[in-house]
Amino acid sequence: MAAPAVASPLCTWLVAACMSVSCEADGAAKRSTSCGLSRRRRRRLPVSKCGGGGAGSASSFGLVTSCLAFEPCGEFYSSRAASSLGFFGENGFASLFGSRSRPMNRRQRRLNRASGSGEVMAVALQAAPEFVTKKKPVTKQRRVVVTGMGVVTPLGHDLDTFYNNLLEGASGISEIEAFDCSQFPTRIAGEIKSFSTDGWVAPKLSKRMDKFMLYMLTAGKKALADGGITEDLMNELDKTRCGVLIGSAMGGMKVFNDAIEALRISYRKMNPFCVPFATTNMGSAMLAMDLGWMGPNYSISTACATSNFCIMNAANHIIRGEADVMLCGGSDAAIIPIGLGGFVACRALSQRNNDPTKASRPWDMCRDGFVMGEGAGVLLLEELEHAKWFPASILHCYGATGKRERGANIYAEFLGGSFSCDAHHITEPRPDGVGIIMCIENALSRAGVSKEDVNYINAHATSTMAGDMMEYQALIHCFGQNGELRVNSTKSMIGHLLGAAGAVEAVAAVQAIRTGWVHPNVNLESPDDGVDTSVLVGPRKERVDVKVALSNSFGFGGHNSSILFAPYK
């Protein structure tokens, strides 16, 4: 039977490996066999040496160690050695691949020298592809702007109403009416007295959801409306690039508390939505479902610093190109018996029940704790070009070409922010203020802002003995040389909104940029020792041309956060 015209590749390499034995004739005195290698060395060198001679090296067409990793030795490349294999034809091994005998090239001569010197040669079966490391193209930093805001607060649920009340020094703190708190030492709060979801949330959901979710959905949709995102405009958005990142410090406490009470009777009495509606992420999830937004969606819970963390991360999604539009902020509704009782047990609340409007008094010597509040604040962040123009790719889907002007009303630009951890105590700040200072300085550095440019600070200042002074000293350390600096605390009028505080105060900071007015500090009648009131806003609103606004939020667990806004230019 005639031999096949072309041998299989496996047979070819077996033959090549076995033929390497013939190389020993020219340099046996100089070389040692691969069998002399230690097991460790053979493992490190997967390709055996060309040579090795003798019957013990390999049997005809038998598998030799790692033979499939061999190319023929250097001697084999000569026509004399190749032609010794009669069954491959006149030109030996080379004829198998259709090539003719030719003078040795540089690679072949190098192989010959290696085979004669006894060096172990590892020859690739084929040339390795060249990998070229391509540098990421330099792209212009994506800018983030605020184009809409929405609030639900003790001082009003309309943006202008809320800020005008702040400018007038009105207080939203009063006696609690939602439940009987006569047995508690604290009976006051920044409670929302009247609130309606009509036109914002479906009635069926309004009956099932916890108030923190209702506040969040309402504030979020108000931010969209304020940003000019109408129903028609919503249809033009690329919803895969629109996200929601609104957090909560406490979550659905009322839903969870009601479930516990129902469980005392029977699990059959429990609300089937008690678990999902109690979790902090569900507000963001429900708002995204309502809007059909499929971009980044989650929540962050870092106690009273929650909102700032959410705003920073939402902005980062836009900067990194993962989204073009983000709703961000925070919401909380913890003014219920278990919420009030928990903070009373911490001995953190003011007990000035006879004069509620005077209870929250940051930096005042007579402060005796913070006042709980509730509500929500949401900011609509957009990438600058998206706020100005709709991308052509979006309009193309609707049969349009080129760009169309979005023309959003830009309130301010988000410059950046930072965060740190005190790593000190679950409720008390570090006595040396290092965590706060590091947080502020990192925020300035990352935003590329000098200390001299910051001339307005909305402080965290909760009206607690330790917290107010630690923040004040940190601010003086960072900005003490800035004679234009003005500092105030929104909590003096609405109390501490917990996870929503940072977002509502960010709204106040943006409104200060927008209007040119900063609201007063109320109840600052006897400044604490060491407090220089020249940097604090007085009992009346003040005109300030804000260059850069800083908003601080700190939370139980040592969470520190600072964010920066500036007028859009």
N, C-alpha and C positions, 0 to 999 in steps of 0.2 A: 504494500500500500504506500502510496506516495506520502512523503512528509508534508505537513501543513506549511503553507507559504509563510505564515507569520506565527511565531510562538506567542503564548499568552504573556502578559506583563509579569505575572508572578513567576513563571518559569524563567523568564529573562533575568530577573534579579537573583533567582536562586543560582542560576548558572554563573552570573557575574560574581556572586559572593564566593562560590566554590573555586572559580578560576583565580581568585586572588591568591590562592595557595602558590601559584607558579611564580609569584613575585619573590619568593624566598630565595630562589636560586642565585640572585645577584647580590644579596646582602644578608645571608644567613648569619655570618660572623658578627654582624653589627646589631642584629635585632633580637628581641626576645618575643615570645608568643604572648598573645592576649590572655592565655590561660594563667600567666604569671601575675596578672593584676589581682589585687585584693578584692573581696566582695564589695567593699565600700567604694573603691575606685571604679569598679565596673558599673556600679549604680550611678556614679557621678558622670561617667563617660559612656553614654549609651551606644556609641559606635566603636566597634572593635578595631584593632589595628589590622592593616593590610598585611597579611603574611601569616605565619604560624606553622606551616609545613607539617608533613608527616601524616601518617594515617590517623593520628589522634585529632587532627584539626577538623576535618569534616569528611563525611562519606559522600560519594558521588550523588549529587542532587538531594542530599539530606539537608535538613534545616540546621544552620549554624547559628550561634548566638547572635541575635540582632542582625541577621543577614539582610533583612529587608530594608535596613537603614544604610546599606553600603552602596557606593558606586564602585566600579572596578578600580583597582589600584593604578598608579601612574604607568607602570610597565605595560598594562593592558591596552593603553591608548596607542601604542606603537602598532604599525601594520603587521610587524613580524609576529608579535604575541597574538594579535587577533586572528591572523590567518591560520594559526595552529588549530583552530576549531573548525575542522572540515565540514561538519554538518551545518554551519552557519553560512557556508558559501565562501567564495573566493576572498571576499573582503571581511570575512569574520563577523564579529559582533556589530560592527558599524553598518553592515548591509541590512541588518534587521530594521533599521530606521531609515533606510533609503539613502544613506550618505556614503561618500567615497572616502578612501584613505587620503589624508592630507597632512601637511607638516604640522608638528605640534605647536599649539598656541601657548601663550604665557601661562595660562591656568594649568595646562597639561605638564609643562616643564616644572611648575611648582609642585605638582603632585609627584612627579618623578623624584624631585629632590627630597621630598618628605619621605617617600617610600624607601629611599636609600639611606636615610639618616635614622630610621627606626622610629620616627615620630608617629604618634597616633593621629590619623587624619579623619575628620568628620566632614563629609561632603554632602551638601544639601542636594536633595533630589531635583530641585528646580530653584531657579533664582527667587529669592524672597522678595515680595513686593516692597516698594519703597513707601514708607509712611511719612507724609509731610504734615507736620503740626501746623494747623492753621490758627492764627490768632483771631479771637473774637473781634469782629469789626467794632470800632469805636462808635458808640451811638450817643446821641444827645440825651441827657438826663430827662426822664419823663416828669413833668411838673404836675402837682396835685393841687386842685383848687376846690373851694367850698362853694357850691352853687345852690344849696337849699338847706333849710333847717326846720325842725319840728320839735315842739315841746309839749309836755303835759306836766304842769307844776302846781304847787299850792298858790302861786301868784298869777295863774292864768294858763290857758292852753293855746293861746294865739301868740305868735312870735313877738309882735309889737306890743301887745298888752302886757306880756311877761316882762319885757325889758323896760317899758315905761314905768311899770310898778317898781322895778328895781331902782330906776333913776329917781323916783319920788321917795324912796326910802320906806315903802310900804312893807308890812310884815305879813307873811302867810302862816304864821305859827299861832295856834289857838288850842283850845281844849279838844280832846279826842271825843268824837261823837259816834264813831262806828260801832263801839261796844262799851260796855260798862267797865270802866277802869278805876272805879272808886277805891279798890283795894290795893292799887299800885301806888308807890311813892312818887312816880312820875305819871302825870295825866295830861300831858301836852305833847303836841307834835306838829310838824308841817303837813297836816292832813289835807287831802284833796276832798273838798266838801261836795262838789257837784261835778259829775263827769258823765258824758254820754258818748257812746260809740256809733250813734246814728250816722249813717253815710260813710262810715269807715270800716266797720266790722259787721259781718253777717249776724243777724239776731241769734241764729242757732248757736254759733260759736261764742257769742257774747255770754250766753248762759252757762257754757261749759268751761271757758278759759279762766285761768287765774288772772287777777288784776294786773300783775306785772306784764303779762302777755298782751292784755288789752291796751295798756298804756303804750307798750312798744309798737304794736301794729298801728295805733292811731298816730303816734308821733312820727313813725316811719312814713306813713302815707301823707302826712302833712308836709314832711320834708320834700317828698316827691312833688307835691302840688306847688310848694314854694319854689322849687327848682324848675318849674315849667314843664315837668314831665306829664303831659296830658295823656289821655287814653290813645289818641291818634299818634302822638309822639312815641308812646310806649311800643307801638307796633313796628316802629322803625329801628328800635334798639336791637343790637345783637345780644340776646338774653343769655347767651353762653358766656358773655364777658361782663355780666352784671352780677354783683354779689351782695350778700348781707352778712354783717358781722356786728351783732348787737348782743352784749352780754348782760349778766345779772349776778349780783353778789349772793343773793338769797334764794332766787328761783321762786317756784310756785308754792310758797309756804301755806297759803290759805287752802289750796287744793289738797295738799298733803295732810294738813291738820284736820280737814274735814274727813279725809279717808280714815284717819286714826279713830276719830269719833264714831264713824260708821262701823268700823271693825269691832268696836265694843259690843255692838249688837250682833252683827254677822258680816262675814266677808261678802255675802250677797248684797249687802247694802252699800258697798263701796262703789265709788264712781269708776267706771272702767277706764276713764282717761286720767286717773289720779297719778299714775307713774309718768307717762309722757308729758303731761302738763305741769308736772312739778320740776322737771329738769330744766337747767338754765339755758340749754341750747334750743328749746322748742319754740321760743318766740321768734328767733331768727329763721328757723325752719318753716314755721307757719307763714311768716311774711313772704319768704321766698316762694312758697307754694302758691300763695295768693297772687303774686306778681308774675310767676312763671320764670323767675330768674335762676339760672342754672350755673352761675359762677361760684366763686368761693363762698362757702356758707358754714359757719360754725359760731360758737360763742367762747368768750374767755371769761373766767371768773377769778379775779384777784382782789376780792373784798372791795374796799372803797376805791381802789385804783382801777377797777374793771374797765370803765369807759375809756380811759386814756390808752390802756393796752389795746382795746378794740380799734380805736381810731388809728393808732400807730400801725397796727398790722393791716388794717384795711388800706391805708395809704401805701404800705409796702407792696401789697398785691398790685396796685396800679403802677407803682414805680418799676416793678419787675416785669411789667407787661402781661400779667396774668388776668387783669381785669381793666375795664375802662371806667366803670361806674361802681361805686360801693355805698351802701347805706351802713352807717356805723354809729355806735354809741352805747347806751346802757339804759336799763329799766329795773325798778324795784318797787315792791309794794309789801312792806313788812310790818305795817302798822296794824297788827292783830295781836291778840293776847300773848301768844307764844313769842312773837317777835319783840314786843315791848318787854315782856318778862325776862327774856334772855339778856337784853341789854341792861335792864335794871340789875340783874344778877351780876353783871360785869362791873357794876357801879360806874358806868360810863355816862349816864344821862343826867341832865339838869333836873332839878326838882323845884324850879321856880314856877310852881303851878298857879300862884296868885297873879302873876304878871307875865303871861306867855310871850308877848311881843318883846319883852326884855330878856328872855331866857338865853338866847344865843348871842354871845358877846365876845367874839374873838379878840384876844390880846388885852381884854379888860381884866383888872385885878380881881373883880368879883365874879368871874365866870366859875361855874360849878359843874360843867359837863356839856356834852353836845345835845342837840335836840333832833330826834328822828324826823325824817321827811320821806316823801314818796313821790314817784313820778317817773318821767322818761325824757331823754333827750336824744335826738338823732340828727346826724349831719349827712348830707348828700355830698360825697366826694366824687370828683371827675378828673380824668386826665385833661390837661389844659386844651389840647387840640380837639379832643372830643367835645369839650364844653363849647368850643368856638365853631366847630364844623362837624357835620356827620361824615364819617369816612365813606369814600366812594364805594367800598366793598359792600357796605350795608345798603346804600341806595340802589346799587346794581340789582340786588335781590328784589327790589320793588319796581324794576323797569326804568330807573333813573340813571343818569350818567353824571360823572364828575362829582363835585362836592356841593352840599347844600348847607347853608349857614344854620347852626344850632342857636347861636346867639344867647347862650345862657347868661344870667345875671351873676357875675362872679363877685362874691362877698369878700373873699380873702384867699390867700394862698397858704397851704400847709407846708411849713418849712422842714419839719422833722421832729424828732423827739428821742427820748431814751428812758431807760428804767434801770433799777438796781434793787438789791435786797440788803436790808439792814443786818440780817443774820444775827439778831440780838434777842428779841422778845416777841411773844405772840401779839401783844397789844401796845407796848410802849416803844417809842422811837429810841434810837441809839443816843445816849447822852452827848456824844461828841459830834453828832450830826454828819458824820462822814458819808453815810449812805445817801443822804439828801444832796449833799454838796457834789458827790460823784455823779449822781443822776443829772443834776442841772448842768454841770460842766460838760458831761458827755453829750447832752442834748444840744448844747451850743456848738460843740465841736462838729457833731455830725450834720448839723444844719448849716454850718459855715457862718455862724452869727457871732459877732463880738458882744461882749458884755455891755459895752456902751450903747449898742443899738436897742437893747431891751429897755423900754421905758414904761411898760405896764405889766403887772403880774396879778393874775387872779389866783390868790393863795388857797391852799387846802384848808387852812385855819378853821378848825372845827369847834373851837371854844372849849378845848380841854386844857388842863393845866400844863402838862408836859409837851403835848404836841404843838401848840401855838408857838411856844418859845423856841423849840428846836428848829422849826421851820423859819422863824424870824431870824434867828442867828445865822442859819445857813444862807438866807437871802442877803443879809448884810455882808457875810463873808464873800459872796460871789459878786454882789452889785453895790457894795457900800460906797464906792467912789462915783457912782452915777447919780448926779444931782437932779436928774429929770425923772427918776423912778417914782412910780405911783403904784401902791399895793392896796388891794381890797379883798374882802371875803364875801362871796355871794351867800354863804351859809348863815350870815348874820340875819338874813331876812326870810329864807326858806327852810332853814335847818339843813341837816345832812341827809341827802337822798341816797346814801350808800352807793350801790353800784351805778346809779344814774348820776351821781354828783358830778363826775368829771365831764360827762357829755353836756349837761345843763350849764356848767361853768365854761365849757368851751364855746357854747352858744353865746354866753355873756361876753366872752373875750372877742369873738367875731363881731358881735353887735357893737362893741366899743370901737373896733376898727371901722365898722360901717358908718356909725353915727358921729364919732368924734367925742362921745361922752362916756365917762366911766362912772359907775354907780357908787354911792357912799358906803362907808362902814357905819352901821347903826349900832347903838348901845356901847360904843367905845367912850366911856365916861371917865374912867380912871385907869389910864394905861399901866400895864404891868411894869415893874422895875426893869430898867434896861431897854425899854421900847422907845425908840425915837419916832415920835408921831409925824415928823417931817416927811417921812417916806410913805406914810399911810394916808389914804384918802380920808377926808374929814366926814362930817355928818351930812354934807350936801354933795350932790353930783359935781363933777369937775370936767372941764373941757380939756381933752388931751389929744394931741395929734399922734396917734399910736404908730410907732415905727415897727416894733416887733412886740407881740404879746406872748407872755409865757403863762401856761396854766399848769398848776401842780395838783397831783392827787396821790395820796398815800393810803395804804390799807393795812388792816390787821395781818400779821405775818411778816411785816417788814417790807411790803411791796411799795416801791417808790416809782413814780412816773412823772415825766415832764414833757409837754408838747408845746410847739411854737407855731404861731400864725403871724402873717404880715399882710399889709395891703398888697393887692395884686398889681403888678406893674408890667 
